[in-house]
Amino acid sequence: MRSSLIAACALFAVVLSSPAAAKPRTEKLEWTIGKDRFSGVLVYDDEDSERRPGLVMVPNWMGVTDASVETARRIAGDDYVVLVADVYGSKVRPKDSSEAGKIAGALREDRAVLRARGLAAVEALKAQAGKVPVDAGRVGAVGFCFGGTAVLELARAGVPLAGVASLHGGLGTSTPAVAGNTVKAPVLVLNGAADKAVSQEDIVAFGKEMDAAGADWQFVNFSGAVHCFAEESAGNDPASNCRYDARAARRAFVMLDNFFEERFGD
């Protein structure tokens, strides 16, 4: 089980066009927190039943969409079971970026709720062991934009994941990690060096926070890249701070691949 995330990205179109290749399955998965119901999507290759690591993928502020499921397919390949995590609620699906900003903004203001919802998604994925080929003992998290912010909160909360990776996520928090050896998951942050939403002060403060919390962390800046650099659906409007950067995206997925291969021992 040693095919890489980047290979999955590069060969995705070939895989889909080959009649002999198994298609990644997509299955709706629901879970609850109290009376609140959440609805995500499981993605995995069903060619064999070999258990493999799981990744909770928190998407950008648009939540669970066709585009986020497509990203999960590319990440999953035959290496991972990926849960596209719903942290909004099954009946909350933003219609546009303005609505998404308000919903995501409310969760940014209440980090305890954001952490609880992220953790519930982790537990929902683990609970699928025996039903899908996921190894509940090997689970990590990855997030894009708002999702990057969300998975960093799991690290700050001390959730014992194999690894946490944030791609162009926000770094600031109202509830920083407690000093001491409190961050249990190794952390990878992939950031656009020209992202206007992430200041140099944010970067310095994040490093100090992680050091104080005894974290095993890495921070990578991609020159010229701005917010959303790893998401092709963001487009390439040069006036926008949210746009795709093919070079940065390619390198980011290689680093993401290497990070989780090392963390899962593949």
N, C-alpha and C positions, 0 to 999 in steps of 0.2 A: 504494500500500500504506500508507494513512494512517488506517485505522480504529484506534481506541484500545483499550487494555486495559479501560478502564472501560466503553466502549460494548459491548465483548464481554460483560462481566459483566451489564450491564443488559438486553441483547437476547438473552441465551443461550436463554431459554425460547422466544422467538419464532423464533429460528433453528432450533431443534430441531423445532418444530411446522410449519415451512414445507416442503412437499414439494419446492420448487424450490431450496432452499438446500443446499449441499454440507455434509455432516457432517464434523467433524474426524475424521480417521483415528486410530486407536490401534493401535500395533504394538509387540509385544514386542521388546526389544533386549537382547542379552546381550554381555558383554565379560569379560575375565579380567585378573587381576593374579597372575602366577605360576600357581599351581594353584587359586586362588580364583576362583569364577565369580560374576558379578553380573548381575542381571536387572532392567532398568528398562522404562519404557514411553515410546515416542515418540508425540507428539500433534501433528497438523497438519491444516490444511484442504487438501484435495486438489482444490479447484475448478480451480486452474491450476498450472502448473509453475514459476511465477516464484520465483526464489530469494529467500529472506527470512532475517533474522537468526535465530540459535538462542539458546535459553535453557536452561541446565541448572537445573532446579528441584529443590532438595533439600527433601523434605517434613519434617513434624514427626517426633517420635520414633517414631511408629507405622510409619514407612517407607512403602513403596510400597503404597498401598491404593486402593480404589475412590474414596474421598473425595479423595485426592491427585490421582488422574487427573482427577477432575471439576474440581478447581482448575486443573489444567494446560489443560483444554479451554477454560475461561473466559479464561485468560491468552493462549492461542495465537491464538484467533480466526483471522483470515486474515493476521495480521501476523508470527507467529513459528512456528518449529518448536521445540517444548518437549520436553525429555527429563526425565521424572520419574526422578530418579537414585536408584539403589540403592547405599547406602554400607554396608550390613550384610552382604550376601552373599545369593545366590539362595535359600538354604535357611533363611535367618533372617528370620522374619516374626513379630513380637511378637503374642501373643494378647491382651494387655491392657496398660494403662499401667504396671503394676508391672514386667512383663517388659521393656517398652520402656525404662523408666527405667534398668534394669540394663545393657541393651545400649548405649544411648546414653551412659550414664555411663562405660562402659569406653572408648569412643572419645573422650570428653572428656578422659580421663586420658592418652590416647596421641594427641596432636595430629599427630604425624608420620604415623601410619596414617590418620587422618581426612583430612589434606591429600592423601595419596597416592590415597585412594579418590575424593575429589572431583575431583582432576586426571584420574584415569582416566575418570570420567564425561564430563568436558569433551572428552577425546580421542576417546571413543566417539561423542559427538555430531558432532564435526568429521569423523570418518571416514565419516559417512553422506552427505557431500556427493556428489552424482551419483546417489545412490539415492533420496533424498528432497529436497525443495526447500529445503535449508538452505545458507546462505552461510557456509562454514567460516572466512571472514575476519572475520565479525561475530558474535561469541558472547559472551554475558554469563551471569550466574548470579544466581539469586534463591532465598532460603530462608525457611522459616517455622519459628519456634521453634527446635528443635534444628537444623533446616536452615539457619536464619539464622546460627547459630554456625558451621556447616560452611562456608558460603560466605565468611564473614569470614576463615576460615583460608586460603582460596584467595587473598584479597587480601593477607593478611599474608605469604604465601609468595612474593609477587611475580608471580603468574600474570598474564600480559598479556591480561586480558579487557577487553571494551568497558565493562563496568560490573558492579558487585556490589551487590545490594540485600538487606538483612536486615529481615524483619518480625518483631518481637518475639523476636529471637534474643538469646542470652547474649553479653555483651561481653567478659568476662574470658577470659584465655588463659594457659597456662603457657609459651607460645612467642611472645612479642610480636614484632611486625615490627622488623627491624633498622633502626637510625637511618640516615638518608640517604634518597635518593630511591628507596626500595625497594618501595613499594606502587605498582604500575603501573596498577591498575584504579581508576577513580573509585568511591567508596563512598557508598551511601545507607543510612542506618539509620533505620527507622521503629519507634518505641518507645512503649510504654504508660507514661505518666507515673506511673501508680499501680501499676505492676508491682512486686510485692514481691521478685521474683527478680533485679531489676536495681537496684542501689543507686546513690546519688548518687556514691559513691566509684568505682564501676564506670564511670559516665559520664565523670567527670573524667579517670580514668586512660586511658580509650579515646581521648578527645580529645588528651591529651598524647602518647599512642603514635602516633596518626595524624599529628600535627604533626611529631613527631620523624622519622617515616618519609617525610615529604614528600608525604603523601597529599592527593588532592583528595577531600574528604569533606563530607558533610552529615549532620546529626543532627536528627531531628524528634521531639518529644514530643507525644503526644495526651492532653490532660487527661482524667482520669477513666478512661482505658483501662488494662486490666491485661494480663497475658500472654494470648496466643491471640486478641487482639482482632480479627484479620482472618479468623478461621476460624469460619464459621457452625456447623460441627459441634461446636464447643466448648460450645454451649449458653449459658445466661445465669444460672446459679446465682450469686446475689449474694454467697454466702459463699466462692466459689472465686476463686483468683487466675488461673484459666484460663477466660476466658469471652469470648464474642463481643460486640463493640460495633459496632453498625451504622453509627453516625456516623463513628467512627474508621476503620472498614474502608472506607467509601465514600471518605473523603478520602485514605486510604493508597493505594488503587488508582489514584486520580487522580495522585498524586505518583509512584507507580511507573510509570505510563504516561508521564508527562512526562519522567521520568528516562531511560527507555530510548529514547524517541523522540529526545531530544537526543543520546544517546550513539550511536545508530545513524544519526542524520542523516535521520530520516523526517519 
